[in-house]
Amino acid sequence: MNSIEDIQNEIIEEFGILGDDKESTIYYIMELGAQLDEFPENERIDENIIKGCQSKVWLTTKEENDRIIYLADSNTDITKGLISLLMRVLSGRKPQEILNAQLDFIDKIGMGNIIGSQRSNGLAAMIKQMKLYALAYQAKQNV
């Protein structure tokens, strides 16, 4: 598995190809969301909704070999694409890796300029929730 840094660099390269074409960039983000695995219908519950997002974003996890696997979905295509980017970087990692991750790809691809302040707040809420899950798994492993 590539390192978190390697995956972030891949994402930066992919978005670099799109240049400053905002429309193409948004379309690409929506395409990424369309590639997410099917989210279990029974997990579409209020407890799994990320607070602080304008759109509905459901996030849950499972553990495999001491690694966290994220499952997510959203009711909007752009937000679904944003969570898919975060999952690409963080899913399948050990809790400590997730907690230590500096997600600098977000700034390097100019995501704030692409999605605006409301979605930027939602993106921050997604990251926070993913790191909270990692913290909970880490605490459970250290018991």
C-alpha positions as CSV (number, residue, x, y, z in Angstrom):
1,M,0.0,0.0,0.0
2,N,1.3,3.4,-0.9
3,S,2.0,5.9,1.9
4,I,-0.4,8.7,2.8
5,E,2.1,11.1,1.3
6,D,2.3,9.1,-2.0
7,I,-1.4,9.0,-2.3
8,Q,-1.7,12.8,-1.7
9,N,1.0,13.4,-4.3
10,E,-1.0,11.3,-6.8
11,I,-4.1,13.4,-6.1
12,I,-2.1,16.6,-6.5
13,E,-0.9,15.4,-9.9
14,E,-4.4,14.4,-11.0
15,F,-5.8,17.8,-10.1
16,G,-2.8,19.5,-11.6
17,I,-3.7,18.1,-15.0
18,L,-7.0,19.9,-14.8
19,G,-5.3,23.2,-14.3
20,D,-7.5,26.1,-13.3
21,D,-10.6,24.8,-15.1
22,K,-13.1,24.9,-12.2
23,E,-15.9,23.2,-14.2
24,S,-13.7,20.2,-15.1
25,T,-12.4,20.0,-11.5
26,I,-15.9,19.9,-10.1
27,Y,-17.0,17.3,-12.7
28,Y,-13.9,15.2,-11.7
29,I,-14.8,15.4,-8.0
30,M,-18.3,14.2,-8.8
31,E,-16.9,11.3,-10.9
32,L,-14.8,10.2,-8.0
33,G,-17.8,10.1,-5.8
34,A,-19.7,8.0,-8.3
35,Q,-16.9,5.4,-7.8
36,L,-17.6,4.9,-4.1
37,D,-18.7,1.4,-3.0
38,E,-22.4,1.0,-2.3
39,F,-23.2,2.3,1.2
40,P,-25.2,-0.2,3.3
41,E,-28.8,1.0,3.5
42,N,-29.1,0.0,7.2
43,E,-26.2,2.4,8.0
44,R,-28.2,5.5,6.7
45,I,-29.1,6.5,10.3
46,D,-28.8,9.8,12.2
47,E,-25.9,8.5,14.3
48,N,-23.8,8.1,11.2
49,I,-24.4,11.6,9.8
50,I,-21.5,13.9,10.1
51,K,-22.4,17.1,12.0
52,G,-21.2,20.3,10.4
53,C,-21.9,19.4,6.8
54,Q,-24.4,21.3,4.8
55,S,-25.2,18.1,2.8
56,K,-26.0,14.8,4.4
57,V,-22.9,12.7,4.8
58,W,-23.0,9.2,6.3
59,L,-19.8,7.8,7.6
60,T,-19.1,4.5,9.3
61,T,-16.2,2.2,9.8
62,K,-15.1,-1.4,10.1
63,E,-11.8,-2.8,11.3
64,E,-9.7,-5.2,9.4
65,N,-6.3,-6.3,10.6
66,D,-6.0,-3.4,13.0
67,R,-6.7,-1.0,10.1
68,I,-9.7,1.3,9.7
69,I,-11.9,0.9,6.6
70,Y,-14.2,3.9,6.1
71,L,-17.6,3.5,4.4
72,A,-19.4,6.7,3.3
73,D,-22.1,8.3,1.2
74,S,-23.7,11.6,0.7
75,N,-26.9,13.0,-0.8
76,T,-24.9,15.3,-3.1
77,D,-22.5,14.4,-5.8
78,I,-19.8,16.9,-5.0
79,T,-19.8,16.1,-1.3
80,K,-19.7,12.4,-2.2
81,G,-16.6,13.1,-4.2
82,L,-14.9,15.0,-1.4
83,I,-15.4,12.2,1.1
84,S,-14.1,9.7,-1.5
85,L,-10.9,11.7,-1.7
86,L,-10.5,11.6,2.1
87,M,-11.2,7.8,2.1
88,R,-8.6,7.3,-0.7
89,V,-6.0,8.8,1.6
90,L,-7.1,7.5,5.0
91,S,-9.0,4.3,4.6
92,G,-7.1,1.1,5.2
93,R,-4.6,2.8,7.6
94,K,-3.8,2.1,11.2
95,P,-5.3,4.6,13.7
96,Q,-2.0,6.3,14.5
97,E,-1.3,6.9,10.8
98,I,-4.7,8.6,10.4
99,L,-4.2,10.7,13.5
100,N,-0.7,11.8,12.3
101,A,-1.8,12.5,8.7
102,Q,-1.2,16.0,7.5
103,L,-3.8,16.4,4.7
104,D,-1.9,19.0,2.8
105,F,-3.2,17.9,-0.6
106,I,-6.4,19.9,0.1
107,D,-4.6,23.2,0.1
108,K,-2.2,22.2,-2.7
109,I,-5.0,21.5,-5.1
110,G,-6.8,24.7,-4.1
111,M,-9.8,22.9,-2.8
112,G,-11.0,26.0,-0.9
113,N,-11.2,28.0,-4.1
114,I,-13.1,25.2,-5.8
115,I,-15.8,24.4,-3.3
116,G,-16.4,27.6,-1.3
117,S,-16.6,28.2,2.4
118,Q,-19.7,26.2,3.3
119,R,-18.3,23.0,1.7
120,S,-14.9,23.8,3.2
121,N,-16.5,23.7,6.6
122,G,-18.1,20.4,5.8
123,L,-14.8,19.0,4.5
124,A,-13.2,20.0,7.9
125,A,-16.0,18.2,9.7
126,M,-15.5,15.1,7.6
127,I,-11.8,15.1,8.5
128,K,-12.5,15.7,12.2
129,Q,-15.0,12.8,12.2
130,M,-12.5,10.4,10.5
131,K,-9.8,11.3,13.0
132,L,-12.3,10.8,15.9
133,Y,-13.0,7.3,14.7
134,A,-9.2,6.7,14.5
135,L,-8.9,8.0,18.1
136,A,-11.6,5.7,19.3
137,Y,-10.1,2.7,17.6
138,Q,-6.7,3.5,19.0
139,A,-8.1,3.8,22.5
140,K,-9.8,0.4,22.1
141,Q,-6.6,-1.2,20.9
142,N,-4.6,0.2,23.8
143,V,-7.0,-1.3,26.4
